[in-house]
Amino acid sequence: QGNQFITVRSAARDAELPPPGVRLDPQKYAAALPKLASPNNDPTLVAFNGAHHFRFVGVEFQGTREGYGNIIKIGSGEESRIEDLPHHIEFDRVFIHAVSPQGQRRGIAANGRFLKILNSHISNIKQKGDEAQAIAIWATDGHIEIVNNYLEASAINILFGGAGSKLGFIPSNCLVKNNWMNKPIEWREQGWAVKNLFEIKNGRRIRVENNLMTNNWGHAQDGTAVVFKSTTDSGEGAVAEDIEFINNVVRGSGNAVGINGSEEKGGRRLT
């Protein structure tokens, strides 16, 4: 009950972890991180039934045994009441990565309310013949902050939309700031399915600011780095509106920006 956070963190001394506000470098800090791993293809961490007020600091989340599904799954998209959505869950200075040679389908399915992903490192999220995302958000009305992370994924590094929810949510009031979204250039010869670096298929009032986005090429799509569109696969009423894309650097991509608001409720007010 109540609104006090339960903190799940490394037992290491504060001096053995990066200071608050500093992005975690796993090469430097991995030895200090407790390791959680899935013994099968279920997620390593699941939040459901309105779970709330958990903060994870200095923890390593390893992927599923064969790379299926999500490493971290928050919400399901099947909630029939807003009260059933997990909320106020934070990840700060954590390490999330695949361990299977097949890679991993998704790092975080962030379908809760008032979520924060901060100062963390998500890597090796990749699939052949399937779409992999570091962070995907589709079944929530939002208030999500993704700030100062390294995010590595083959298909889409950050995705808003792409599926619907029973409650017909539009991800809203979200901040994506100071992240590095990257595809390692050596992946180009390894056959992982590549689409783009950042995509909004359904979203409202999303600010994308001061991010670095590097390396994208034609493979599963034509290699466009940044895509804004409204799509039928995001559910009835999907829209892309009130989007701010400001002070970002996009480098090393086959194409730059694609904009298409021709499906569902369309797109408007893109800065």
C-alpha positions in Angstrom: 0.0 0.0 0.0 1.0 3.6 -0.3 3.5 5.4 -2.5 6.9 4.6 -0.8 9.4 3.0 -3.2 10.8 -0.5 -2.5 14.4 -0.4 -3.7 16.0 -3.5 -5.2 19.7 -2.8 -5.5 23.3 -4.2 -5.6 24.8 -4.8 -2.1 27.9 -3.1 -3.4 29.0 0.1 -1.7 27.9 3.3 -3.5 31.6 3.9 -4.4 31.5 0.7 -6.5 28.6 1.9 -8.7 28.4 4.9 -11.0 27.2 8.0 -9.2 23.6 9.1 -9.6 23.0 10.6 -13.0 26.0 8.8 -14.6 25.4 6.1 -17.3 26.4 2.6 -16.3 29.4 1.1 -18.2 29.2 -2.7 -17.8 32.8 -3.2 -18.6 33.7 -1.1 -15.5 30.9 -2.1 -13.1 29.6 -5.6 -14.0 31.5 -7.2 -11.2 29.4 -5.2 -8.6 26.0 -6.1 -10.1 23.8 -8.9 -8.8 22.7 -11.0 -11.8 19.1 -12.1 -12.5 18.5 -14.5 -15.3 15.5 -16.5 -16.7 15.9 -20.3 -16.5 13.6 -20.7 -19.5 11.9 -18.4 -22.1 9.8 -16.5 -19.6 10.9 -13.0 -18.8 13.5 -12.4 -16.2 11.2 -9.8 -14.5 7.4 -9.4 -14.8 5.2 -6.7 -13.3 1.5 -7.1 -13.5 -1.8 -6.7 -11.5 -1.1 -3.1 -10.6 2.4 -3.7 -9.1 3.9 -0.3 -8.2 6.6 1.7 -6.6 9.6 -0.5 -7.3 13.1 1.0 -8.0 15.9 -1.2 -9.4 19.5 0.2 -9.0 22.7 -1.5 -10.0 21.2 -4.8 -11.1 22.0 -7.0 -14.1 19.1 -8.5 -16.0 20.2 -11.3 -18.3 18.0 -12.5 -21.2 15.9 -15.6 -21.7 17.4 -19.0 -22.5 16.8 -19.0 -26.3 16.2 -15.2 -26.7 12.4 -15.4 -27.0 10.2 -12.6 -25.7 11.1 -9.9 -23.2 13.8 -9.7 -20.6 11.6 -7.3 -18.6 7.9 -7.3 -19.1 5.8 -4.5 -17.5 2.1 -4.9 -18.2 0.5 -7.2 -20.8 -1.8 -5.1 -23.0 -4.7 -7.3 -21.8 -5.6 -5.1 -18.8 -9.3 -4.2 -18.8 -9.0 -1.6 -16.0 -6.5 1.2 -15.8 -5.9 0.2 -12.1 -4.4 -3.1 -13.3 -1.5 -1.4 -15.1 1.8 -1.5 -13.2 3.0 2.0 -12.3 5.8 4.0 -10.7 8.6 1.5 -11.6 12.1 2.8 -12.2 15.3 1.3 -13.6 18.5 3.3 -12.7 22.0 2.2 -13.7 21.0 -1.3 -14.6 22.5 -3.6 -17.3 20.0 -5.5 -19.5 21.4 -7.8 -22.2 20.9 -11.0 -24.2 22.9 -14.1 -23.3 21.6 -16.4 -26.0 23.5 -16.8 -29.3 20.1 -16.1 -30.9 20.1 -12.7 -29.3 16.8 -11.4 -27.7 13.4 -10.3 -29.0 13.1 -7.3 -26.6 14.8 -5.6 -23.7 11.9 -3.9 -22.0 8.2 -4.0 -22.8 7.4 -0.8 -21.0 3.6 -1.0 -20.8 3.0 0.7 -17.4 2.4 4.2 -16.1 5.0 6.6 -14.7 8.0 4.5 -15.7 11.6 5.7 -15.7 14.6 4.0 -17.5 17.6 6.0 -16.6 21.4 5.9 -16.9 21.3 2.2 -18.0 22.9 -0.1 -20.7 20.7 -2.3 -22.9 22.7 -4.3 -25.4 22.8 -7.4 -27.7 19.1 -7.1 -28.5 18.9 -8.7 -31.9 17.0 -11.3 -34.0 17.2 -12.9 -37.4 13.9 -13.0 -39.2 12.1 -11.2 -36.4 11.9 -7.7 -35.0 14.0 -6.9 -31.9 13.6 -3.7 -29.8 15.6 -2.4 -26.9 12.5 -0.6 -25.5 8.9 -0.9 -26.9 5.9 1.0 -25.6 2.4 0.4 -26.8 -0.2 -0.5 -24.1 0.0 2.5 -21.8 -1.2 6.1 -21.6 2.3 7.1 -20.7 4.3 9.4 -18.5 7.5 7.5 -19.4 11.0 8.9 -19.2 13.9 7.3 -21.1 17.0 9.3 -20.2 20.7 8.9 -20.6 20.9 5.2 -21.7 22.9 3.2 -24.2 20.3 1.4 -26.3 21.4 -1.3 -28.7 18.9 -3.2 -30.9 18.8 -4.7 -34.4 15.3 -3.7 -35.7 14.2 -0.7 -33.7 16.0 0.8 -30.7 12.9 2.6 -29.3 9.4 1.9 -30.6 6.1 3.6 -29.6 3.1 1.7 -30.9 3.1 -1.3 -33.2 0.4 -3.1 -31.3 -2.9 -2.3 -29.6 -4.3 -2.7 -26.1 -7.8 -3.5 -24.7 -8.0 -0.1 -23.3 -7.1 1.6 -26.6 -4.2 3.5 -25.1 -2.1 6.1 -26.9 1.4 6.4 -25.4 1.5 10.0 -24.2 3.6 12.5 -22.2 6.9 10.8 -22.8 10.5 12.1 -22.7 13.4 10.5 -24.7 16.5 12.5 -23.8 20.3 12.2 -23.8 20.4 8.6 -25.0 22.8 6.8 -27.4 20.8 4.5 -29.8 23.2 2.4 -31.7 23.6 -0.7 -34.0 27.1 -2.0 -33.9 28.5 -1.8 -37.4 29.7 -5.4 -37.4 26.1 -6.5 -37.3 25.7 -5.4 -40.9 27.4 -8.6 -42.1 25.7 -10.9 -39.6 22.1 -11.0 -40.9 20.2 -9.5 -38.0 16.9 -7.9 -39.1 17.4 -4.1 -39.2 14.7 -1.4 -39.6 15.3 1.9 -37.9 16.7 3.6 -34.8 13.6 5.4 -33.5 10.0 5.0 -34.5 6.6 6.4 -33.4 3.6 4.5 -34.8 1.2 5.7 -32.1 2.0 8.5 -29.7 1.0 11.9 -28.4 3.1 14.6 -26.7 6.4 12.9 -27.0 9.7 14.9 -26.7 12.8 13.5 -28.3 15.8 15.6 -27.4 19.5 15.6 -27.5 20.0 12.0 -28.5 22.7 10.4 -30.6 21.5 7.8 -33.1 24.2 5.9 -35.0 24.3 3.2 -37.7 21.3 2.0 -39.7 21.1 0.3 -43.1 18.6 -1.3 -45.4 17.7 -4.9 -44.5 14.2 -5.7 -43.3 13.2 -2.2 -44.4 14.8 0.5 -46.5 17.2 1.8 -43.8 15.4 5.0 -42.6 16.8 6.1 -39.2 13.8 8.0 -37.8 10.1 7.2 -38.7 6.9 9.0 -37.6 3.7 7.5 -38.8 0.2 6.3 -37.6 -0.5 2.7 -38.4 -3.4 0.3 -38.2 -1.3 -2.3 -36.4 -1.2 0.1 -33.4 -5.0 -0.3 -32.9 -8.0 1.7 -33.7 -7.4 5.4 -33.3 -3.7 5.4 -33.6 -2.2 8.8 -34.0 1.2 10.6 -34.2 0.7 14.1 -32.9 2.4 16.8 -30.9 5.9 15.3 -31.4 9.0 17.3 -30.8 12.3 16.1 -32.3 14.9 18.6 -31.2 18.7 18.8 -31.1 19.4 15.2 -32.1 22.3 13.8 -34.1 21.6 11.0 -36.6 24.7 9.6 -38.2 25.6 6.7 -40.5 22.1 5.8 -41.9 20.9 4.8 -45.3 18.0 7.3 -45.1 17.2 10.1 -42.6 13.6 10.7 -41.7 10.3 9.2 -42.9 6.9 10.8 -42.2 3.6 9.2 -43.2 0.3 10.0 -41.4 -2.1 8.3 -43.8 -3.5 5.5 -41.5 -6.0 5.6 -38.6 -6.2 9.2 -37.1 -3.1 10.4 -38.9 -0.3 12.7 -37.8 -0.1 16.4 -37.0 2.0 19.0 -35.2 5.5 17.5 -35.7 8.3 19.8 -34.7 
